[in-house]
Amino acid sequence: MSAAGVTGVVRAGGRRPPPGGAGQGLVRLDGRPLVEHVLERLAPQVAAVRISANRNRAAYRAYGYPVDADTLPGYAGPLAGLATALARAQTPWVLTAPCDVPYLPLEARQRLQRACRAQGAEAAVARAGGRRQPAVALVARRHRPDLAAYLASGGRCLGDWLDRLAPAEADLEDAAAQLANVNTPAELAALALGGGEGGT
């Protein structure tokens, strides 16, 4: 497995009101939208990139990547975006990351892949800050039918579905600050001061 077999998906949906009132991925950090930060760090790690978004799709299309709306009716959370990504990707693996992790580690894909190989798994999640971080995950595309069944049964929790796949855990403790996300104005201000940036 290498970058050639992986599609990166930035999840830019979500109902949580973002700081500033703009779409979550369009909130600005250091003068640029959050989604731009994530794309800049994700794109070099993968063979193809897609953006999962239900709103502000024209703004996201301006980055030159395919933008996918959820195919599941209603709002089913981040899993709906992942389900669409697994359906649209042309690679055997999908690396998913939220738009509010602007300092996504530059070695996220490599570490998740190594964890899969070492633990004989077909999914991997980041582990940092003493806990799993399922928002950053690598999943084999062949698990799309299982995700569809989980969603059809009413399941909506990303972490719970990943647990069904017995995921490997990639040690990203040294990059915990880079996995910090932006959910409040205070968190945005803290990142603007450079608290999360790094090169790993």
C-alpha positions as CSV (number, residue, x, y, z in Angstrom):
1,M,0.0,0.0,0.0
2,S,1.3,3.5,-0.9
3,A,0.0,6.9,-1.7
4,A,-1.1,5.6,-5.1
5,G,-3.8,3.4,-3.5
6,V,-5.3,6.1,-1.3
7,T,-7.9,8.8,-1.8
8,G,-8.0,11.6,0.7
9,V,-11.3,13.0,1.7
10,V,-11.8,16.3,3.6
11,R,-15.1,16.3,5.4
12,A,-16.4,19.9,5.3
13,G,-20.0,19.2,6.4
14,G,-21.5,19.3,9.8
15,R,-24.3,21.1,11.7
16,R,-22.2,22.4,14.6
17,P,-22.2,26.3,14.3
18,P,-18.6,27.2,13.5
19,P,-16.8,30.2,15.0
20,G,-17.7,33.3,13.0
21,G,-20.8,31.9,11.4
22,A,-19.2,30.8,8.1
23,G,-19.2,27.2,6.9
24,Q,-16.9,25.2,9.1
25,G,-14.3,24.8,6.4
26,L,-14.4,28.4,5.4
27,V,-13.6,29.8,8.8
28,R,-10.3,31.7,8.4
29,L,-7.0,30.9,10.2
30,D,-4.0,33.0,9.5
31,G,-5.9,34.6,6.6
32,R,-6.9,31.4,4.9
33,P,-9.9,29.1,5.2
34,L,-9.4,26.0,7.3
35,V,-10.2,23.7,4.4
36,E,-7.2,25.2,2.5
37,H,-4.9,24.4,5.3
38,V,-6.1,20.8,5.4
39,L,-6.0,20.4,1.6
40,E,-2.4,21.7,1.5
41,R,-1.3,19.0,4.0
42,L,-3.4,16.2,2.8
43,A,-2.9,16.4,-1.0
44,P,0.8,15.4,-1.0
45,Q,0.0,12.3,1.0
46,V,-2.5,10.7,-1.4
47,A,-3.2,9.9,-5.1
48,A,-6.5,11.8,-5.3
49,V,-8.5,14.2,-3.2
50,R,-12.3,14.8,-2.7
51,I,-14.2,17.2,-0.5
52,S,-17.4,16.1,1.3
53,A,-19.7,19.1,1.7
54,N,-23.4,19.7,1.6
55,R,-23.2,23.6,1.8
56,N,-21.0,26.2,0.2
57,R,-20.1,23.7,-2.6
58,A,-19.2,26.4,-5.1
59,A,-16.6,27.7,-2.7
60,Y,-15.1,24.3,-2.2
61,R,-15.1,23.5,-5.9
62,A,-12.8,26.5,-6.4
63,Y,-10.0,24.4,-5.1
64,G,-10.2,22.1,-8.1
65,Y,-11.2,18.9,-6.4
66,P,-14.5,17.0,-6.8
67,V,-17.1,18.0,-4.2
68,D,-19.5,15.4,-3.0
69,A,-22.8,15.9,-1.3
70,D,-24.2,13.2,1.0
71,T,-26.3,10.7,-0.9
72,L,-28.2,9.7,2.3
73,P,-31.3,11.7,2.9
74,G,-31.4,13.9,6.0
75,Y,-28.4,14.6,8.1
76,A,-26.5,11.5,9.2
77,G,-23.3,13.1,10.4
78,P,-19.7,12.4,9.2
79,L,-20.5,8.8,8.3
80,A,-22.8,9.9,5.5
81,G,-19.9,11.8,3.9
82,L,-17.6,8.8,4.4
83,A,-20.2,6.5,2.8
84,T,-20.3,8.8,-0.3
85,A,-16.5,8.9,-0.4
86,L,-16.2,5.1,-0.3
87,A,-18.7,5.0,-3.2
88,R,-16.9,7.6,-5.3
89,A,-13.3,6.8,-4.7
90,Q,-11.4,5.0,-7.4
91,T,-8.7,3.7,-5.0
92,P,-8.8,0.7,-2.6
93,W,-8.3,2.9,0.5
94,V,-9.7,6.2,1.7
95,L,-8.1,8.5,4.2
96,T,-10.6,10.8,5.9
97,A,-9.9,14.0,7.8
98,P,-12.2,16.8,9.0
99,C,-11.9,20.3,7.8
100,D,-11.2,21.6,11.3
101,V,-7.8,20.0,11.8
102,P,-5.7,22.6,9.9
103,Y,-2.4,21.1,11.0
104,L,-3.1,17.6,9.9
105,P,0.2,15.7,10.4
106,L,2.2,15.4,7.1
107,E,2.8,11.7,7.8
108,A,-0.7,10.8,8.8
109,R,-1.2,8.5,5.8
110,Q,2.1,6.7,6.2
111,R,1.6,6.1,9.9
112,L,-1.9,4.8,9.5
113,Q,-0.7,2.5,6.7
114,R,2.1,1.2,8.8
115,A,-0.3,0.5,11.7
116,C,-2.6,-1.5,9.3
117,R,0.3,-3.6,8.0
118,A,1.8,-4.2,11.5
119,Q,-1.6,-5.2,13.0
120,G,-3.1,-6.9,10.0
121,A,-6.1,-4.5,9.9
122,E,-8.2,-3.0,7.1
123,A,-8.8,0.2,9.0
124,A,-6.7,2.4,11.2
125,V,-7.3,5.4,13.5
126,A,-5.0,7.9,15.0
127,R,-4.2,7.7,18.7
128,A,-3.1,10.9,20.4
129,G,-3.7,12.8,23.6
130,G,-4.2,9.4,25.3
131,R,-7.3,8.5,23.2
132,R,-8.4,7.4,19.8
133,Q,-9.0,10.2,17.3
134,P,-11.4,8.4,14.8
135,A,-11.9,11.6,12.9
136,V,-8.6,10.9,11.2
137,A,-8.9,7.4,9.8
138,L,-7.8,5.1,7.0
139,V,-10.4,2.6,5.7
140,A,-10.4,-0.1,3.0
141,R,-13.0,0.8,0.4
142,R,-14.3,-2.7,0.4
143,H,-16.0,-2.0,3.7
144,R,-18.6,0.2,2.0
145,P,-21.4,-2.4,2.2
146,D,-20.9,-2.8,6.0
147,L,-21.1,1.0,6.4
148,A,-24.2,1.1,4.3
149,A,-25.8,-1.6,6.5
150,Y,-24.7,0.3,9.7
151,L,-26.3,3.5,8.4
152,A,-29.5,1.7,7.4
153,S,-29.8,0.3,10.9
154,G,-29.8,3.8,12.3
155,G,-26.1,3.9,13.3
156,R,-24.6,7.3,13.2
157,C,-21.4,7.2,15.2
158,L,-18.1,7.2,13.3
159,G,-16.1,5.7,16.2
160,D,-18.7,3.0,16.8
161,W,-18.6,2.0,13.1
162,L,-14.9,1.9,13.0
163,D,-14.8,-0.3,16.0
164,R,-16.8,-2.9,14.0
165,L,-13.7,-3.1,11.7
166,A,-11.3,-3.8,14.6
167,P,-9.1,-0.9,13.5
168,A,-5.4,-0.6,14.1
169,E,-4.2,2.3,16.2
170,A,-1.5,4.6,14.8
171,D,0.6,6.2,17.5
172,L,0.5,9.9,16.8
173,E,1.1,11.1,20.4
174,D,4.1,13.2,19.2
175,A,1.7,15.0,16.8
176,A,-1.2,15.4,19.3
177,A,-1.1,19.2,19.0
178,Q,-1.4,19.0,15.2
179,L,-4.6,17.0,15.6
180,A,-6.2,19.8,17.6
181,N,-9.5,21.0,16.0
182,V,-11.4,24.2,15.8
183,N,-14.9,24.1,17.4
184,T,-15.0,27.4,19.3
185,P,-13.6,31.0,18.8
186,A,-11.2,30.3,21.7
187,E,-9.8,27.2,19.9
188,L,-9.4,29.2,16.7
189,A,-7.6,32.0,18.6
190,A,-5.3,29.4,20.2
191,L,-4.3,27.9,16.8
192,A,-3.8,31.4,15.4
193,L,-1.1,31.9,17.9
194,G,0.7,28.9,16.5
195,G,-0.1,26.4,19.2
196,G,-0.7,23.4,16.8
197,E,1.5,23.9,13.8
198,G,4.4,21.6,13.1
199,G,6.0,19.6,10.4
200,T,5.3,16.0,11.4
